[in-house]
């Protein structure tokens, strides 16, 4: 028997899921332990072994691999808690990252903000004192125009090392067409000091446009050393505890990569936890027959939304962080700071706000009794009766309702002149409203009708809010993945992931470009991916390649990806790619917005390789009930407030462990699961399906 383990390191809790592929699924949950995140991972691994009923050494010895996702790299970039990084570029081009191609004045800003931000400069990634030039030049065709001056490289590297720099990003002009100079720069750096971390742009982001390529490489250099040290320590601890299989790290593209390979392209891992839930939604959707899914995850720190359309997750080729572009193929996931630990506060105008700041795991919500004094969503839910005082996580974490009331009274109720109960209800309402707003932005503004989607809700806090925020946008059906996965559904997604690698190459040309040249480029990319897959030290059931071309109308900025068939290409495939581009462009931007007379250009070629692992984690089945009546599963009643206008209502409380497939729970009701609570509002019903999930719909 072989196990697969998924570990999701969130801002507040670390979740783990074990699956043996034969119907055994075991979950565990433990507080995240910043800054030493590896300790939290080891804690949850030990908890998982305890829940499984095996010594940790035995469990890990049977484990085929561990798939790991973490928010630490993303959080470091967002908060700017990254080490000093040096930058080397072609002479005459140092200021590219400061001019920012004008993009830095609007990237990442909402439309209503553009008027105010267009005249403002955003914070630069590194100070100019850490950016140096080297003498060299390669032209657009990859020809060496000016030979690399190695003395200029040594002088620049010596200057950076003298400043205490231990990580250097190298982005030379047109290096994606000819990487020889970048490769030699790395050799020189390692000759001087082999311990310095080096990120090369042709490896991290081999795309045209120097600003976005350089910014991506710099950010990868900022998080690479920390990721390398963290994964190295974690892998050593897991190996010492009995793990013989590899440690894999989730990437933004929805697939995993070996931990030893991840630091070299560290930027590809920034969305690792964000994408785990979407991958899990795809997997569960295949079991339930759902092709259009809104994946929502309310954890301790963030609220995450991703889309699955026609069975495939929605992807994007670029992400924006702090107004800087990142050229990384990624599953498109939208996020706001609105998790269970989101802090409620009063702004200068006397208005109640919730988030984006989080109490995280340390000190945590006031009701945790770990030193937190500020009110959070969790504190409000406890006061409203949604959460039990006995607490969650199998009763190992009792909650202090008096501490929650005091935090809400001091910071919210008294300043607003209202009762503690009404303040808690207001916090709950604002949480539902702002999560509903993000749903609307993600689904409706992308041109989709929410009524055509099923919403999946997970995370420790998601099931408490999902019925309310789904109603905000008109979703008709909600699925709460329960069973063993419960709040650890993102970890289930990690365990269900395959190894996914991508290679890109920019070769701009007017369409239809040469089919022969395009075929040669794709074969080169596929050969590189074959070598990279071999380095993962895993056996794959099969290897799948997907080819893409990024096309645009001549002189426009908007590039759209279209798929290209495998095998030998001819002119017909190039014409088909142009037609697909125009159809997709019209779908995205509206009929008539394209301008065929301008011509169409091919910009970047991409191949994604999926190494399909010989595991297919499945949610185990649940015993059927003899009747829809769930009264045998009702454990008690308590006063619960879901609406300030209605107030507290004596509400049935159900023990999820006693529910069976076919049971129908009529709202208002609260279902207590080991690691979460599910709210079924009035006029709604929750039906337990054959896998133990809860389907919530509005009653006629």
ZAMARGU-4260 file (C-alpha; in steps of 0.2 Angstrom, whole numbers, plus 5000, padded with zeros to 4 digits):
<rodrens>
0) 5000/5000/5000 | 5007/5017/4995 | 5001/5034/5002 | 5000/5051/4995 | 5000/5066/5007
5) 4995/5084/5003 | 5001/5098/5015 | 4994/5115/5014 | 5003/5128/5024 | 4991/5143/5026
10) 4993/5159/5036 | 4983/5152/5051 | 4982/5133/5050 | 4992/5119/5041 | 4981/5106/5034
15) 4986/5088/5028 | 4977/5075/5019 | 4983/5057/5016 | 4975/5046/5003 | 4979/5028/4999
20) 4970/5027/4982 | 4958/5013/4989 | 4945/5023/4999 | 4956/5028/5014 | 4957/5047/5017
25) 4963/5054/5033 | 4965/5072/5038 | 4974/5082/5050 | 4975/5101/5055 | 4988/5110/5066
30) 4992/5129/5068 | 5005/5136/5056 | 5021/5141/5065 | 5029/5156/5057 | 5043/5160/5054
35) 5049/5142/5056 | 5035/5135/5044 | 5044/5118/5044 | 5039/5115/5062 | 5021/5117/5058
40) 5022/5104/5044 | 5031/5092/5055 | 5017/5094/5068 | 5003/5091/5056 | 5013/5076/5049
45) 5014/5068/5066 | 4995/5072/5069 | 4991/5064/5053 | 5000/5048/5058 | 4991/5048/5075
50) 4974/5050/5066 | 4979/5036/5054 | 4984/5025/5069 | 5002/5022/5063 | 5019/5027/5069
55) 5025/5042/5059 | 5040/5032/5053 | 5029/5018/5046 | 5017/5030/5038 | 5031/5040/5029
60) 5040/5024/5024 | 5024/5019/5014 | 5022/5037/5007 | 5025/5038/4988 | 5027/5057/4989
65) 5022/5072/4998 | 5014/5087/4988 | 5017/5103/4997 | 5010/5120/4995 | 5015/5136/5005
70) 5010/5154/5005 | 5027/5160/5013 | 5035/5165/4996 | 5019/5175/4991 | 5018/5183/5008
75) 5036/5188/5007 | 5034/5197/4991 | 5017/5205/4995 | 5024/5212/5012 | 5042/5216/5005
80) 5050/5205/5018 | 5063/5199/5006 | 5082/5199/5007 | 5093/5212/4997 | 5095/5207/4979
85) 5108/5212/4966 | 5104/5215/4948 | 5115/5213/4932 | 5109/5219/4915 | 5116/5225/4898
90) 5125/5241/4898 | 5113/5255/4894 | 5097/5246/4901 | 5099/5247/4920 | 5084/5260/4921
95) 5072/5249/4912 | 5066/5242/4929 | 5064/5260/4935 | 5055/5267/4920 | 5044/5251/4921
100) 5039/5253/4903 | 5026/5265/4910 | 5016/5249/4915 | 5021/5252/4934 | 5010/5267/4935
105) 4994/5257/4931 | 4997/5238/4933 | 4987/5230/4947 | 4976/5245/4949 | 4957/5245/4948
110) 4949/5256/4934 | 4943/5269/4946 | 4960/5271/4953 | 4969/5275/4936 | 4966/5293/4937
115) 4975/5295/4953 | 4989/5283/4950 | 4994/5288/4933 | 5005/5302/4939 | 5012/5292/4953
120) 5028/5281/4953 | 5026/5264/4962 | 5039/5257/4974 | 5054/5249/4964 | 5059/5231/4967
125) 5077/5236/4972 | 5086/5252/4975 | 5097/5258/4961 | 5113/5255/4971 | 5110/5237/4969
130) 5108/5237/4950 | 5124/5236/4939 | 5127/5235/4921 | 5139/5223/4911 | 5146/5226/4894
135) 5138/5214/4881 | 5125/5214/4867 | 5115/5201/4858 | 5103/5207/4845 | 5085/5202/4842
140) 5091/5187/4831 | 5102/5180/4844 | 5118/5186/4836 | 5132/5192/4847 | 5135/5210/4843
145) 5146/5215/4858 | 5156/5201/4866 | 5154/5199/4885 | 5167/5209/4894 | 5171/5197/4909
150) 5180/5210/4918 | 5165/5221/4919 | 5155/5206/4926 | 5168/5203/4940 | 5169/5221/4945
155) 5150/5222/4946 | 5149/5206/4956 | 5163/5211/4968 | 5153/5228/4971 | 5137/5218/4975
160) 5146/5206/4986 | 5154/5220/4996 | 5136/5227/5000 | 5132/5210/5008 | 5122/5204/4993
165) 5119/5185/4993 | 5107/5183/4978 | 5109/5190/4961 | 5096/5192/4946 | 5104/5192/4929
170) 5093/5199/4914 | 5103/5203/4898 | 5095/5209/4882 | 5088/5196/4871 | 5095/5182/4881
175) 5080/5171/4878 | 5086/5171/4859 | 5104/5167/4865 | 5108/5163/4883 | 5127/5161/4881
180) 5131/5177/4890 | 5119/5174/4904 | 5126/5157/4907 | 5144/5164/4907 | 5139/5177/4920
185) 5133/5163/4931 | 5149/5154/4929 | 5159/5169/4934 | 5148/5173/4949 | 5150/5155/4955
190) 5169/5156/4952 | 5169/5171/4964 | 5157/5164/4977 | 5148/5147/4974 | 5136/5150/4988
195) 5128/5165/4980 | 5110/5162/4973 | 5109/5166/4955 | 5093/5168/4944 | 5094/5169/4925
200) 5080/5177/4915 | 5081/5165/4901 | 5078/5151/4913 | 5065/5160/4924 | 5056/5170/4910
205) 5061/5167/4892 | 5049/5180/4885 | 5051/5196/4875 | 5049/5213/4884 | 5064/5216/4895
210) 5054/5225/4910 | 5042/5211/4914 | 5056/5198/4911 | 5068/5207/4923 | 5055/5210/4936
215) 5050/5192/4936 | 5069/5187/4937 | 5072/5199/4952 | 5057/5193/4962 | 5062/5175/4959
220) 5079/5180/4966 | 5071/5188/4981 | 5062/5172/4986 | 5074/5159/4979 | 5086/5158/4994
225) 5072/5157/5007 | 5063/5144/4997 | 5079/5134/4995 | 5083/5135/5014 | 5066/5131/5019
230) 5063/5116/5008 | 5081/5109/5011 | 5077/5109/5030 | 5060/5102/5028 | 5066/5088/5016
235) 5080/5084/5029 | 5068/5083/5043 | 5055/5072/5033 | 5069/5060/5027 | 5075/5058/5045
240) 5058/5054/5050 | 5057/5040/5037 | 5051/5048/5020 | 5059/5039/5006 | 5049/5046/4992
245) 5051/5064/4985 | 5044/5080/4992 | 5035/5089/4978 | 5031/5108/4978 | 5015/5115/4970
250) 5017/5128/4957 | 5005/5142/4951 | 5001/5132/4935 | 4992/5119/4945 | 5005/5105/4945
255) 5020/5100/4956 | 5038/5100/4954 | 5052/5092/4964 | 5058/5102/4979 | 5076/5101/4973
260) 5071/5109/4957 | 5059/5122/4964 | 5071/5136/4970 | 5079/5138/4952 | 5062/5145/4946
265) 5056/5150/4963 | 5043/5162/4956 | 5033/5148/4949 | 5028/5143/4966 | 5020/5159/4973
270) 5003/5153/4970 | 5005/5135/4976 | 4992/5136/4990 | 4980/5146/4980 | 4979/5134/4966
275) 4977/5118/4977 | 4959/5121/4980 | 4955/5123/4961 | 4964/5107/4957 | 4954/5098/4970
280) 4938/5106/4963 | 4942/5099/4946 | 4945/5082/4953 | 4929/5082/4963 | 4920/5089/4949
285) 4924/5074/4938 | 4917/5063/4952 | 4901/5073/4953 | 4899/5077/4935 | 4901/5096/4937
290) 4910/5105/4923 | 4907/5124/4928 | 4913/5127/4946 | 4917/5142/4956 | 4930/5137/4968
295) 4930/5147/4985 | 4941/5145/5000 | 4939/5155/5016 | 4954/5150/5026 | 4961/5159/5041
300) 4969/5174/5032 | 4962/5175/5014 | 4946/5172/5003 | 4951/5164/4987 | 4941/5162/4971
305) 4945/5152/4955 | 4935/5146/4940 | 4933/5130/4932 | 4925/5131/4914 | 4920/5116/4904
310) 4930/5105/4916 | 4946/5115/4914 | 4953/5128/4927 | 4954/5146/4920 | 4973/5150/4917
315) 4983/5166/4914 | 5000/5169/4908 | 5004/5184/4919 | 5001/5189/4937 | 5003/5206/4945
320) 5011/5209/4963 | 5014/5226/4970 | 5011/5233/4952 | 5025/5223/4945 | 5022/5210/4932
325) 5026/5191/4934 | 5028/5181/4918 | 5022/5164/4926 | 5009/5153/4918 | 4996/5151/4932
330) 4979/5146/4937 | 4969/5162/4938 | 4964/5164/4957 | 4958/5180/4965 | 4961/5184/4983
335) 4957/5196/4997 | 4961/5197/5015 | 4945/5191/5022 | 4947/5175/5031 | 4942/5168/5048
340) 4956/5178/5056 | 4952/5194/5047 | 4952/5208/5060 | 4936/5219/5062 | 4940/5238/5064
345) 4933/5255/5063 | 4940/5267/5050 | 4942/5286/5052 | 4925/5289/5045 | 4917/5278/5059
350) 4913/5264/5047 | 4915/5246/5051 | 4928/5236/5041 | 4933/5218/5040 | 4951/5214/5035
355) 4962/5213/5025 | 4974/5212/5040 | 4973/5195/5049 | 4977/5189/5067 | 4984/5174/5059
360) 4989/5159/5070 | 5000/5171/5081 | 4992/5178/5091 | 4976/5173/5083 | 4958/5178/5086
365) 4954/5184/5104 | 4944/5168/5107 | 4959/5157/5105 | 4966/5163/5121 | 4984/5165/5114
370) 4986/5184/5117 | 4975/5191/5103 | 4964/5206/5109 | 4957/5212/5092 | 4940/5205/5086
375) 4940/5194/5070 | 4927/5185/5060 | 4930/5170/5071 | 4926/5179/5087 | 4910/5186/5079
380) 4905/5168/5073 | 4907/5162/5091 | 4896/5176/5098 | 4883/5173/5085 | 4882/5154/5090
385) 4889/5148/5073 | 4904/5141/5082 | 4903/5130/5098 | 4912/5135/5113 | 4919/5118/5114
390) 4929/5123/5098 | 4934/5113/5083 | 4949/5103/5078 | 4942/5088/5087 | 4939/5098/5103
395) 4957/5101/5105 | 4955/5120/5104 | 4942/5126/5116 | 4936/5144/5112 | 4934/5158/5125
400) 4917/5167/5121 | 4920/5180/5135 | 4936/5185/5127 | 4928/5186/5110 | 4914/5197/5117
405) 4926/5208/5126 | 4936/5211/5110 | 4920/5215/5100 | 4914/5226/5114 | 4930/5236/5116
410) 4934/5239/5098 | 4917/5238/5089 | 4902/5239/5099 | 4906/5254/5111 | 4913/5265/5097
415) 4898/5262/5086 | 4886/5263/5101 | 4878/5246/5098 | 4876/5230/5107 | 4890/5216/5106
420) 4877/5205/5098 | 4873/5218/5084 | 4891/5221/5082 | 4895/5203/5079 | 4880/5202/5067
425) 4887/5217/5057 | 4904/5209/5056 | 4896/5193/5049 | 4886/5203/5036 | 4901/5213/5030
430) 4911/5197/5028 | 4897/5190/5017 | 4895/5206/5007 | 4914/5208/5003 | 4916/5190/4998
435) 4901/5192/4987 | 4909/5207/4979 | 4924/5197/4974 | 4913/5183/4967 | 4904/5195/4957
440) 4921/5202/4950 | 4928/5185/4946 | 4912/5178/4938 | 4901/5191/4931 | 4915/5203/4925
445) 4923/5189/4916 | 4907/5187/4906 | 4900/5172/4915 | 4882/5169/4922 | 4883/5163/4940
450) 4867/5153/4937 | 4877/5141/4926 | 4890/5137/4939 | 4890/5126/4955 | 4899/5134/4969
455) 4911/5123/4980 | 4915/5130/4997 | 4929/5124/5008 | 4942/5130/5020 | 4940/5132/5039
460) 4928/5146/5038 | 4921/5144/5020 | 4906/5133/5025 | 4900/5146/5038 | 4898/5159/5025
465) 4895/5150/5008 | 4876/5150/5008 | 4876/5169/5010 | 4890/5174/4998 | 4883/5162/4985
470) 4866/5170/4986 | 4874/5187/4983 | 4878/5183/4965 | 4863/5171/4962 | 4872/5154/4962
475) 4859/5141/4963 | 4868/5126/4970 | 4882/5125/4983 | 4893/5110/4987 | 4903/5109/5003
480) 4916/5095/5002 | 4915/5086/5018 | 4919/5068/5022 | 4937/5067/5028 | 4943/5082/5018
485) 4932/5095/5026 | 4942/5111/5029 | 4958/5103/5021 | 4951/5102/5004 | 4966/5112/4997
490) 4977/5099/5004 | 4966/5086/4995 | 4969/5096/4979 | 4988/5095/4982 | 4987/5076/4984
495) 4977/5075/4968 | 4990/5085/4958 | 5001/5078/4945 | 5019/5085/4940 | 5017/5099/4928
500) 5031/5109/4920 | 5031/5122/4907 | 5044/5129/4894 | 5042/5145/4884 | 5051/5154/4870
505) 5047/5171/4862 | 5050/5171/4843 | 5039/5186/4837 | 5033/5184/4819 | 5019/5189/4807
510) 5006/5176/4805 | 5005/5164/4797 | 5023/5160/4803 | 5033/5146/4796 | 5025/5130/4801
515) 5042/5121/4800 | 5051/5134/4811 | 5036/5133/4824 | 5037/5114/4824 | 5056/5115/4827
520) 5053/5127/4842 | 5040/5116/4849 | 5051/5100/4848 | 5065/5110/4857 | 5053/5114/4871
525) 5047/5097/4872 | 5064/5090/4873 | 5069/5101/4887 | 5053/5096/4896 | 5057/5078/4894
530) 5074/5081/4902 | 5066/5091/4916 | 5053/5077/4920 | 5067/5064/4921 | 5075/5074/4935
535) 5059/5073/4945 | 5064/5055/4950 | 5046/5049/4948 | 5038/5036/4938 | 5023/5043/4927
540) 5008/5033/4921 | 5009/5044/4905 | 5016/5061/4899 | 5005/5073/4890 | 5011/5089/4881
545) 5000/5104/4877 | 5006/5117/4864 | 5001/5135/4865 | 5004/5151/4855 | 5002/5168/4862
550) 4995/5179/4847 | 4990/5197/4846 | 4984/5210/4833 | 4999/5219/4826 | 5003/5234/4837
555) 4991/5229/4851 | 4996/5224/4869 | 4983/5211/4872 | 4989/5193/4869 | 4978/5178/4869
560) 4984/5160/4870 | 4977/5147/4858 | 4981/5129/4858 | 4991/5120/4844 | 4989/5102/4840
565) 5003/5090/4843 | 5013/5081/4829 | 5019/5088/4813 | 5013/5106/4809 | 5008/5112/4792
570) 5001/5129/4786 | 4984/5123/4789 | 4987/5123/4808 | 4994/5140/4807 | 4978/5147/4799
575) 4968/5137/4811 | 4977/5146/4826 | 4973/5163/4818 | 4955/5158/4817 | 4955/5152/4835
580) 4963/5168/4841 | 4950/5179/4832 | 4936/5169/4839 | 4943/5169/4857 | 4947/5188/4856
585) 4929/5192/4851 | 4923/5181/4866 | 4934/5190/4878 | 4933/5208/4872 | 4917/5208/4863
590) 4911/5205/4845 | 4919/5218/4833 | 4933/5223/4844 | 4946/5214/4834 | 4955/5222/4819
595) 4960/5209/4806 | 4966/5222/4794 | 4981/5225/4806 | 4987/5208/4804 | 4991/5195/4818
600) 5007/5192/4826 | 5014/5176/4835 | 5024/5182/4851 | 5027/5167/4862 | 5027/5148/4861
605) 5023/5138/4876 | 5023/5119/4880 | 5015/5112/4896 | 5020/5094/4900 | 5010/5084/4913
610) 5018/5069/4921 | 5003/5059/4926 | 5006/5051/4943 | 4999/5033/4946 | 4987/5039/4959
615) 4970/5046/4958 | 4964/5052/4975 | 4945/5049/4976 | 4933/5054/4990 | 4927/5038/4998
620) 4909/5034/4998 | 4897/5036/5013 | 4884/5024/5019 | 4866/5028/5014 | 4853/5033/5026
625) 4837/5023/5028 | 4826/5039/5027 | 4829/5058/5023 | 4825/5062/5041 | 4842/5067/5050
630) 4835/5068/5068 | 4846/5055/5074 | 4861/5066/5070 | 4855/5081/5079 | 4866/5083/5095
635) 4858/5098/5103 | 4851/5115/5099 | 4858/5133/5103 | 4854/5151/5100 | 4861/5156/5083
640) 4860/5173/5075 | 4862/5174/5056 | 4852/5190/5053 | 4852/5205/5065 | 4834/5209/5060
645) 4828/5192/5066 | 4840/5190/5080 | 4844/5174/5090 | 4834/5158/5085 | 4834/5141/5094
650) 4843/5132/5080 | 4846/5113/5078 | 4864/5108/5079 | 4869/5092/5069 | 4884/5081/5072
655) 4891/5077/5054 | 4899/5060/5060 | 4881/5054/5062 | 4874/5060/5045 | 4872/5048/5031
660) 4870/5049/5012 | 4852/5055/5008 | 4849/5064/5024 | 4841/5081/5021 | 4844/5095/5034
665) 4832/5110/5033 | 4838/5127/5038 | 4840/5136/5049 | 4853/5123/5055 | 4872/5122/5059
670) 4882/5106/5055 | 4897/5103/5066 | 4912/5095/5057 | 4928/5091/5066 | 4937/5106/5058
675) 4923/5117/5052 | 4905/5122/5054 | 4892/5123/5040 | 4878/5135/5041 | 4861/5131/5032
680) 4851/5147/5032 | 4832/5148/5033 | 4823/5143/5017 | 4837/5132/5012 | 4841/5114/5013
685) 4857/5104/5014 | 4857/5086/5007 | 4871/5074/5010 | 4877/5066/4994 | 4885/5048/4991
690) 4902/5055/4995 | 4898/5064/5011 | 4897/5082/5003 | 4883/5093/5008 | 4873/5101/4993
695) 4864/5117/4999 | 4850/5124/4988 | 4835/5136/4991 | 4819/5128/4995 | 4804/5131/4984
</rodrens>
